[in-house]
Amino acid sequence: MTIVIKPLSAPREFASCVTLQVDTCDGLPSLAVPALVAVDRCNGLILGAVDDEERMHGALVDVSSAGEGLTSWFTAFCAVSEGKRNEGIGSRLRYHEREFGIERRISLVRWAIDPLRGLQAHIAFNKLGAIAISYKRNLYGELHDSRNDGLATDRLIVEWWLTSPRVNAVVDRQVLPYHFHLGLDKMEVATRTAVTDDGCRRLVKFDDSVCDGVTSNGVVLVEVPAKLDRMRAENIDLARQWRVQTREIFERMFDSGYVITGFVHEGGRSFQLFERASKAAILERDG
């Protein structure tokens, strides 16, 4: 079965997109057909991952927005059906999004990711070359779906500069981001964690000296839960504690001039990777 990525513009295609939203969002579509028509008419982008029989297995919806004084897109929805995950469809949707964006002279695409979810960070920072410089507390308010129930909806705002040297290198030339060549011994871990009785990790301490620039080379790791959904199911209070503690850490790091540029998973543990450098310098890096 061949799955192609294509722009959607017909009402029946929008209806299939709504069905996918229902299937992937616990029955709660975020954008109904009239909203998708508005997105399409207002210079947004709607992509679908469709098979030979016109069944939709993934979709991406971008709304037109303003960012950094430029015409940009903000992703309102991006998901892949459960049976087709881990097949690269999500990345393909992003790659096609970039191609259409460049054609339409879009420089920047932004979207929101949960800072405690490693897969989202790995795709955004390691595979696409995006960065993050801002943190939003409880962006969506309370959500009661299976992925968010019980936790504040704090989010990182990801920036994907489509034609920057960094993105050109990572996406077009398949160059691994800078931190892959650096080595773990050159990265400073700013958090200390301990294993709880139920096998999860709790955050014990944050070394805030990194906020004052006390690091060997400005590359800092902040640990996040390796399996957030398991923690939510087994110890929701611990998950909430992680949210509150890391919220303050991320905000302090950003206020101190750090940028998230990568994600590291090593020895069963997960870390967001911060660099203390200007956004311009990071985006100009081509390897």
N, C-alpha and C positions, 0 to 999 in steps of 0.2 A: 504494500500500500504506500503510495506516494503522497506526501503532505507538502503542499505549497503555501507560501505566505503571499497574501494578496490584499490590496486595499478593498474595503467594503464600502458600498454606496447605495445598494438597493434595500428597500424596507424588509424584504424577506431575509437578507443577510443580517440586517440589524436585529431581526427577531431571533436568529440563531445565536447572535452575540448575547442577547438577553438570556436565552436559555443556558448558555455556558456560564454566565454570571450566577444564575440560580443554582446551577450544579456545583459551582466552586465556592459559593459564599453562603452555604447553609440556607439556601432558599431565599436569600435577600438580595435581589439585583440592585446594583448601585446606579445603573444608568438604563432607563427604559428607552423604548424606540424613539419617542419624541425628543428625548435628550440627545440621543445619538444623531438624529437628523440635524439638530442644532449644532452639534460639534462638527459635523461634516460641512455644514453651510458656513461655518465661522472659522475656516482655515485650520481646523484641527486635523487629526489623522486617526483613522480606524483601520486596523489590520486584523486579518483573520488567518489562522492556520487551518487549512481545509484539505480534506482528503479527496480521492477520486469520486466519491459519491456525495460530495458537497457537505459532508459532516464536519462540523467545526470542533477542533481539538484545542484551540488556543486563540486568544484575542488580546489586542492592545488598543487602548483608547487614549489619545493625547488631546488635550484642550489647548487652544491658543492662549498664550499668557505673555506677560512682560517680565523680563529678568535682565538685570545689569544694563538697562536701557536698550535691550535688543528684543526683537520678536523671537519668542521662544515657545516651547511646548512644555506642558506639565502633564505627566501620566496620571490619568484618573483611574485606570483599570488595566491590569495586566495579569493574566492567569492562563494556566494550562490544565486541561482536564486530567483527573486523577490517573487514569489509565495510560496517559502519555507523558507523564513527568519523567525526568531523568533521561530524556531522549534528545535534548538540545533544542526543543521547540522554543522555549523562552528566550534563549540567546539568539536564535534565528529571528524571532520577532524584533528584538532590539537591533540586530544588524540591518534588517530591512527598514526599520524606523530611521536609522542613521542615513541610509541611502536616500530615502524620500526627503528627509530633513535637509540634507545637503542640496538636493535638487531644488528645494523651495527656499533656499538661503536661510535656513534655521541654523543658528550657531549653537544653541544651548537647549538641552532637554533636562528637565528636573523631575524627580519623583521621590516619594517618601518610603523609607524602609525602617523596620523595627531594629534598633541598635543591638538587641539581644538575639537576633536571628542570624546565625552565621552564614547560611546558604545565600541569603539575600545580599549580604556584604561581599561574599566571595565572587558572586556574579558581577555585582556593580563595580567593585574596585579592582579585582584581579583579572577578570575576563573582559571587561569593557573599558577599563581605564578611567572610570569616573572617580570623583572625589566628594568629600562632604566637609562643610565648614559651618554648619548650623544645626541646632537641636531644637525641636519643638515639643513642649510638654503637652501631653494629652490632646494631640492634634485633632482627633476625631471624636473626642468625648468618649462616653461609655459605649462599647460595642459588645454584643452578647453572642457573637458567633464562636465557633469552636477554636479559633486561633487567638482570640482576643479577650474572651470572657474572663473577668476577674482581675485584669491588669489595665492600668492607665495606658492609653494609646500614644505613648511618647514615640517620636520618629526623628530619624536623621533625614535631612533634605539633601539628596544626592544631586550633584551637578555633573552632567556629561557634556563636555565641550567637544562637539562632533569633529571639528577639523584641527584640533590642537595637536602639536607634535606628540604628546603623550598618548592620545587616543589613536592617532595614526599608527604609532609604533605597536601598540597593544593589539589593535583590531586588524589593521591591514597587513602588518608584517609579522604578527604573532610573536612579538617580543615580550618576554616576561617583564612585569613591572620591576622597578628598581630594587625593591626589598627582597626579591627572590635571589638576587646576586649578592646581597649584603651579608647574609649569614646570621643565624640566631644569636651568636655570641656578640654581635655588634648591636643588638637591640636590648633596650633596658625595659624590664618588666616593672611597671609602676604599681601593680596591685599584688596583694598577698591573699591567698585563699586557703581554706582548710576543708577537709572532707567531713561531711556530716554523717550521722549514724545510718542514714538511709542511702548513703553513697553519692549524694549530690555535693556540690561545692558551695560554700558560702564565702562571701567577700569579707575579709578580716581587716584589711588596711589598704590605704592609698598613700603612696609616697608623693606628697604634694610638692616636694622640692623640684620635680620635673617642670612644674609650672613656672618656676623661677629660672629655668634654663640650666639646671644642674644635671646635665646628661653628657654622655661621651660624644654623641654625634647627632643628637636631636631626633632619634628614632625611638619611640616609646610604645610599648604594648600594654593594653588595658584588657584584662580578662573579662569574658562574658560567658554565660552558661553554654556548654557544648550541646545540650539537649533541652531547650526551653520547654517544649511541649511535655516532655516527661516530668520535668520539675513542676510545671503547672498542675499536672494531674496528680502528682504524689505529694506535693508540698507547696500549695499556692501561697502561703505566707512567706516562704523563702523566695519564691519568684517575685513577689511584691517587694521584698527587701532588696533584691537585686535591682529592680526598676528604680527605686528611690535612691539607692547608693550610686549607681552608675549615672543616673541623671545629673547629679551634682558633679561627678567626675568629668563627664563629657562637656558640660557647660564650662567648667574651669579650664579644661584643655583648650577649647575653642577660644575662650577669652584670653588665653595666654599665647595665642598665635599659632596653634597647632592645626593641622589639616589631616583628616583621615584619608589615607591613600592605599590602604591594603587590609587584608584579612589573613590571619595565620591560624592554622589548626595543626597542632603538634602534640603527640602523646596523649590523645584523647581530650585535649583542652583547646579552647578557642580564644582568640584575641583580636580585638580591633587594633590596627596599626596607625599610629599618629606620627606625623613628621612636623618638626618645627621649621617651616620654610614658607616663603610667600607662595600664594596660589599661582602667581605668574611664573615663578621659577619651576614649580612642579609641573605645570601644564606645558612648559617649553621643553621639558625633559623628553628625549626621544629614545630612551632605553635605560 
